[in-house]
């Protein structure tokens, strides 16, 4: 029996043959015909896969062994994730976005800005806030329409929000942003972090498990991703909790702020 690394190497090298076998093409002559390779090349590849316990052979017909099927499934998952990342590669440049796991992009609903709707990426976030009663979030920028949504929440809704210190201070010093600041103060918990937040993240836990990521370009929302898978949700909750542990309560930040225009 081959070592797992050797088996995986073979699976990757002969993935085209294995896709056909997994689809039910088992005869070696048909496999050779479909592959475009010579019969000798295909027969040798099939023998190598069988010798590595990845295929069973019966009178010129091949099928995946249990371990072959399991490992090939992992290979296919990796290829699927790579394809998803390639699809989003042009949308998610920058080292800050490297923390987003591939599972978040997979099966995500993507919304981008439109010429006459610059805030369109925020629409899925507003919908998430409207239909859920327990929300945790962090955001580099306080968007007026989202903060209004926070302020208009039901008394039964609980919201935890983490924001950047520098961004909050800048908005606190601007008379134009006072409504947004007042809405922030209405949430159940406001935490302040000194580090830069990589994007906006909004996670609901009740009644529906879902998340939205808002990717910014110079402080302006350009893309949002909405996902409802359990794996993405767990990743999002873990990331939120990491920033939650690093945050300081708003009251503490206010008392320590040296700005003459600090929030009252």
ZAZA-738502 format. One record per residue (C-alpha): residue in one letter; y, z, x. Coordinates in nm, 4 decimals. Layout:
N
<pami a, <Y, Z, X>>
...
***
This chain:
264
<pami x, <0.0000, 0.0000, 0.0000>>
<pami x, <0.3458, -0.0918, 0.1387>>
<pami x, <0.6213, 0.1548, 0.1968>>
<pami x, <0.8872, 0.1712, -0.0793>>
<pami x, <1.1501, 0.0105, 0.1465>>
<pami x, <0.9131, -0.2768, 0.2230>>
<pami x, <0.8291, -0.3144, -0.1431>>
<pami x, <1.1953, -0.3229, -0.2432>>
<pami x, <1.2674, -0.5832, 0.0247>>
<pami x, <0.9923, -0.8044, -0.1138>>
<pami x, <1.1144, -0.7559, -0.4694>>
<pami x, <1.4655, -0.8629, -0.3742>>
<pami x, <1.3447, -1.1584, -0.1680>>
<pami x, <1.1162, -1.2856, -0.4444>>
<pami x, <1.3235, -1.1812, -0.7419>>
<pami x, <1.3255, -1.5340, -0.8876>>
<pami x, <0.9443, -1.5417, -0.9021>>
<pami x, <0.9270, -1.1931, -1.0476>>
<pami x, <1.1731, -1.2770, -1.3225>>
<pami x, <0.9407, -1.5564, -1.4343>>
<pami x, <0.6364, -1.3267, -1.4153>>
<pami x, <0.8170, -1.0580, -1.6161>>
<pami x, <0.8996, -1.3282, -1.8734>>
<pami x, <0.5312, -1.4116, -1.9131>>
<pami x, <0.4794, -1.7017, -1.6699>>
<pami x, <0.1698, -1.5811, -1.4848>>
<pami x, <-0.0095, -1.8951, -1.3600>>
<pami x, <0.0639, -1.9563, -0.9922>>
<pami x, <0.0813, -2.3329, -1.0366>>
<pami x, <0.3429, -2.2999, -1.3099>>
<pami x, <0.5302, -2.0467, -1.0980>>
<pami x, <0.5371, -2.2916, -0.8072>>
<pami x, <0.6547, -2.5719, -1.0348>>
<pami x, <0.9359, -2.3650, -1.1848>>
<pami x, <1.0527, -2.2233, -0.8515>>
<pami x, <1.1213, -2.5503, -0.6761>>
<pami x, <0.9395, -2.4276, -0.3644>>
<pami x, <0.6191, -2.5747, -0.2240>>
<pami x, <0.2901, -2.4415, -0.3551>>
<pami x, <0.2039, -2.2955, -0.0148>>
<pami x, <0.5327, -2.1016, -0.0036>>
<pami x, <0.4860, -1.9627, -0.3533>>
<pami x, <0.1183, -1.8784, -0.2990>>
<pami x, <0.2063, -1.6946, 0.0219>>
<pami x, <0.4826, -1.5021, -0.1545>>
<pami x, <0.2472, -1.4049, -0.4361>>
<pami x, <-0.0141, -1.2873, -0.1874>>
<pami x, <0.2429, -1.0750, -0.0035>>
<pami x, <0.3528, -0.9168, -0.3310>>
<pami x, <-0.0095, -0.8468, -0.4257>>
<pami x, <-0.0828, -0.6995, -0.0810>>
<pami x, <0.2139, -0.4641, -0.1323>>
<pami x, <0.0631, -0.3452, -0.4642>>
<pami x, <0.3471, -0.5015, -0.6613>>
<pami x, <0.1327, -0.7636, -0.8362>>
<pami x, <-0.2198, -0.7774, -0.9712>>
<pami x, <-0.4027, -1.1110, -0.9382>>
<pami x, <-0.6794, -1.2346, -1.1668>>
<pami x, <-0.8104, -1.5886, -1.1193>>
<pami x, <-0.4759, -1.7315, -1.0174>>
<pami x, <-0.2755, -1.5358, -1.2722>>
<pami x, <-0.0355, -1.2579, -1.1740>>
<pami x, <0.1203, -0.9610, -1.3434>>
<pami x, <0.3329, -0.6718, -1.2233>>
<pami x, <0.1556, -0.3483, -1.1351>>
<pami x, <0.2918, -0.0237, -1.2768>>
<pami x, <0.4796, 0.0539, -0.9547>>
<pami x, <0.5898, -0.3092, -0.9288>>
<pami x, <0.7271, -0.3014, -1.2815>>
<pami x, <0.9082, 0.0272, -1.2156>>
<pami x, <1.0658, -0.0827, -0.8877>>
<pami x, <1.1547, -0.4273, -1.0200>>
<pami x, <1.3312, -0.2579, -1.3113>>
<pami x, <1.5480, -0.0693, -1.0603>>
<pami x, <1.6249, -0.3921, -0.8745>>
<pami x, <1.7317, -0.5598, -1.1978>>
<pami x, <1.9564, -0.2659, -1.2848>>
<pami x, <2.1261, -0.2907, -0.9457>>
<pami x, <2.1833, -0.6619, -0.9913>>
<pami x, <2.3251, -0.6007, -1.3386>>
<pami x, <2.5657, -0.3363, -1.2047>>
<pami x, <2.6706, -0.5683, -0.9223>>
<pami x, <2.7427, -0.8445, -1.1723>>
<pami x, <2.9537, -0.6063, -1.3805>>
<pami x, <3.1535, -0.4984, -1.0750>>
<pami x, <3.2068, -0.8590, -0.9712>>
<pami x, <3.3344, -0.9378, -1.3182>>
<pami x, <3.5930, -0.6585, -1.2965>>
<pami x, <3.6725, -0.7041, -0.9284>>
<pami x, <4.0005, -0.8826, -0.9915>>
<pami x, <4.1125, -0.6171, -1.2392>>
<pami x, <4.0406, -0.3038, -1.0392>>
<pami x, <4.1771, -0.3469, -0.6891>>
<pami x, <4.2675, -0.0322, -0.4978>>
<pami x, <4.0828, 0.2577, -0.3343>>
<pami x, <4.1833, 0.5013, -0.6092>>
<pami x, <3.9598, 0.3194, -0.8556>>
<pami x, <3.6517, 0.3541, -0.6365>>
<pami x, <3.5732, 0.6834, -0.8131>>
<pami x, <3.4912, 0.4903, -1.1316>>
<pami x, <3.1152, 0.4518, -1.1538>>
<pami x, <2.9651, 0.1124, -1.2398>>
<pami x, <2.8191, 0.2584, -1.5591>>
<pami x, <3.1722, 0.2942, -1.6976>>
<pami x, <3.2359, -0.0800, -1.6696>>
<pami x, <2.8985, -0.1674, -1.8151>>
<pami x, <2.9169, -0.2199, -2.1920>>
<pami x, <3.2855, -0.1208, -2.1903>>
<pami x, <3.5401, -0.2648, -2.4306>>
<pami x, <3.8302, -0.3943, -2.2223>>
<pami x, <4.1870, -0.4307, -2.3446>>
<pami x, <4.4599, -0.5856, -2.1313>>
<pami x, <4.8329, -0.6253, -2.1765>>
<pami x, <4.9675, -0.9150, -2.3778>>
<pami x, <5.3016, -1.0828, -2.3391>>
<pami x, <5.4423, -0.9406, -2.6606>>
<pami x, <5.2309, -0.6224, -2.6610>>
<pami x, <5.2826, -0.4446, -2.3265>>
<pami x, <5.1371, -0.1207, -2.4640>>
<pami x, <4.8233, -0.2817, -2.6057>>
<pami x, <4.5926, -0.1038, -2.3520>>
<pami x, <4.7023, 0.2255, -2.5101>>
<pami x, <4.5784, 0.1290, -2.8570>>
<pami x, <4.2139, 0.2380, -2.7933>>
<pami x, <4.3443, 0.5695, -2.6624>>
<pami x, <4.5535, 0.6285, -2.9760>>
<pami x, <4.2492, 0.5488, -3.1879>>
<pami x, <4.0384, 0.7928, -2.9865>>
<pami x, <4.3004, 1.0645, -3.0396>>
<pami x, <4.3223, 0.9923, -3.4129>>
<pami x, <3.9518, 1.0183, -3.4893>>
<pami x, <3.8506, 1.3188, -3.2787>>
<pami x, <3.9190, 1.6910, -3.2927>>
<pami x, <3.8522, 1.8002, -2.9340>>
<pami x, <4.0049, 1.6046, -2.6492>>
<pami x, <4.0468, 1.6591, -2.2770>>
<pami x, <4.2606, 1.4260, -2.0687>>
<pami x, <4.4544, 1.3658, -1.7526>>
<pami x, <4.7283, 1.1111, -1.7035>>
<pami x, <4.9700, 1.0215, -1.4260>>
<pami x, <5.2417, 0.9250, -1.6755>>
<pami x, <5.3412, 1.0679, -2.0130>>
<pami x, <5.3453, 0.7732, -2.2510>>
<pami x, <5.5751, 0.8290, -2.5487>>
<pami x, <5.3374, 0.6885, -2.8129>>
<pami x, <5.0473, 0.9004, -2.6844>>
<pami x, <5.2589, 1.2148, -2.6663>>
<pami x, <5.3775, 1.1586, -3.0219>>
<pami x, <5.0137, 1.1320, -3.1201>>
<pami x, <4.9422, 1.4623, -2.9458>>
<pami x, <5.2300, 1.6276, -3.1286>>
<pami x, <5.1091, 1.5021, -3.4650>>
<pami x, <4.7562, 1.6336, -3.4239>>
<pami x, <4.5840, 1.8406, -3.6878>>
<pami x, <4.5906, 2.2209, -3.6482>>
<pami x, <4.2117, 2.2018, -3.6096>>
<pami x, <4.2414, 1.9677, -3.3112>>
<pami x, <4.2321, 2.1097, -2.9590>>
<pami x, <4.3800, 1.9189, -2.6662>>
<pami x, <4.3738, 1.9905, -2.2942>>
<pami x, <4.6032, 1.7794, -2.0794>>
<pami x, <4.6503, 1.7555, -1.7026>>
<pami x, <4.9498, 1.5759, -1.5532>>
<pami x, <5.0936, 1.5068, -1.2089>>
<pami x, <5.3578, 1.7532, -1.0919>>
<pami x, <5.5831, 1.4820, -0.9486>>
<pami x, <5.5636, 1.2665, -1.2597>>
<pami x, <5.6243, 1.5584, -1.4947>>
<pami x, <5.9202, 1.6796, -1.2884>>
<pami x, <6.0738, 1.3331, -1.2881>>
<pami x, <6.0417, 1.3073, -1.6642>>
<pami x, <6.1652, 1.6630, -1.7133>>
<pami x, <6.4831, 1.5692, -1.5264>>
<pami x, <6.5460, 1.2718, -1.7539>>
<pami x, <6.7190, 1.3306, -2.0844>>
<pami x, <6.5491, 1.0196, -2.2209>>
<pami x, <6.2060, 1.1750, -2.1787>>
<pami x, <6.2719, 1.5098, -2.3449>>
<pami x, <6.0742, 1.4244, -2.6642>>
<pami x, <5.7680, 1.3465, -2.4521>>
<pami x, <5.8083, 1.6739, -2.2650>>
<pami x, <5.8350, 1.8702, -2.5902>>
<pami x, <5.5173, 1.7045, -2.7145>>
<pami x, <5.3361, 1.8011, -2.3948>>
<pami x, <5.4317, 2.1632, -2.4545>>
<pami x, <5.2628, 2.1488, -2.7955>>
<pami x, <4.9157, 2.0898, -2.6510>>
<pami x, <4.6668, 2.3753, -2.6203>>
<pami x, <4.6494, 2.3667, -2.2413>>
<pami x, <4.8674, 2.1858, -1.9915>>
<pami x, <4.7574, 2.1849, -1.6303>>
<pami x, <4.9610, 2.0580, -1.3364>>
<pami x, <4.8127, 1.9013, -1.0238>>
<pami x, <4.9980, 1.8233, -0.7033>>
<pami x, <4.7670, 1.5360, -0.6093>>
<pami x, <4.8144, 1.1877, -0.7431>>
<pami x, <4.5964, 1.1073, -1.0431>>
<pami x, <4.4151, 0.7734, -1.0002>>
<pami x, <4.4413, 0.6607, -1.3651>>
<pami x, <4.4593, 0.7991, -1.7149>>
<pami x, <4.1396, 0.9463, -1.8581>>
<pami x, <4.0936, 1.0563, -2.2186>>
<pami x, <3.7632, 1.2097, -2.3271>>
<pami x, <3.6607, 1.3296, -2.6725>>
<pami x, <3.3763, 1.5695, -2.7264>>
<pami x, <3.3899, 1.6303, -3.1025>>
<pami x, <3.2849, 1.4759, -3.3309>>
<pami x, <3.2319, 1.1567, -3.1326>>
<pami x, <3.1482, 1.1279, -2.7629>>
<pami x, <3.3716, 0.8582, -2.6185>>
<pami x, <3.6196, 0.7969, -2.3389>>
<pami x, <3.9098, 0.5734, -2.2489>>
<pami x, <4.0410, 0.4929, -1.9034>>
<pami x, <4.3924, 0.3547, -1.8624>>
<pami x, <4.4588, 0.1727, -1.5350>>
<pami x, <4.8234, 0.1531, -1.4343>>
<pami x, <5.0263, -0.0906, -1.2307>>
<pami x, <5.3512, 0.0682, -1.1048>>
<pami x, <5.3319, 0.3255, -1.3823>>
<pami x, <5.2762, 0.0677, -1.6567>>
<pami x, <4.9409, 0.0455, -1.8415>>
<pami x, <4.7705, -0.2855, -1.7641>>
<pami x, <4.4041, -0.2312, -1.8568>>
<pami x, <4.2050, 0.0131, -2.0674>>
<pami x, <3.8304, 0.0633, -2.0805>>
<pami x, <3.6579, 0.2224, -2.3788>>
<pami x, <3.2988, 0.3407, -2.3465>>
<pami x, <3.0649, 0.5537, -2.5576>>
<pami x, <2.7534, 0.5771, -2.3386>>
<pami x, <2.6191, 0.9200, -2.2436>>
<pami x, <2.6176, 0.8379, -1.8709>>
<pami x, <2.9828, 0.7333, -1.8741>>
<pami x, <3.0774, 1.0362, -2.0810>>
<pami x, <2.9115, 1.2766, -1.8362>>
<pami x, <3.0856, 1.1099, -1.5433>>
<pami x, <3.4214, 1.1350, -1.7206>>
<pami x, <3.3718, 1.4998, -1.8139>>
<pami x, <3.2723, 1.5905, -1.4574>>
<pami x, <3.5808, 1.4149, -1.3196>>
<pami x, <3.8083, 1.5858, -1.5708>>
<pami x, <3.6609, 1.9261, -1.4872>>
<pami x, <3.7236, 1.8635, -1.1173>>
<pami x, <4.0935, 1.8131, -1.1797>>
<pami x, <4.0937, 2.0997, -1.4307>>
<pami x, <3.9742, 2.3376, -1.1601>>
<pami x, <4.2445, 2.2125, -0.9223>>
<pami x, <4.5234, 2.2435, -1.1784>>
<pami x, <4.7752, 2.5220, -1.2328>>
<pami x, <4.8865, 2.6277, -1.5817>>
<pami x, <5.2176, 2.4789, -1.6893>>
<pami x, <5.3780, 2.8226, -1.7148>>
<pami x, <5.2935, 2.8994, -1.3535>>
<pami x, <5.4309, 2.5651, -1.2397>>
<pami x, <5.7509, 2.6215, -1.4364>>
<pami x, <5.8062, 2.9631, -1.2801>>
<pami x, <5.7552, 2.8208, -0.9315>>
<pami x, <5.9627, 2.5044, -0.9845>>
<pami x, <6.2804, 2.4879, -0.7770>>
<pami x, <6.4385, 2.2059, -0.9774>>
<pami x, <6.7627, 2.3049, -1.1573>>
<pami x, <6.6417, 2.0940, -1.4513>>
<pami x, <6.2941, 2.2416, -1.4793>>
<pami x, <6.1486, 2.2515, -1.8277>>
<pami x, <6.2483, 2.5387, -2.0484>>
***
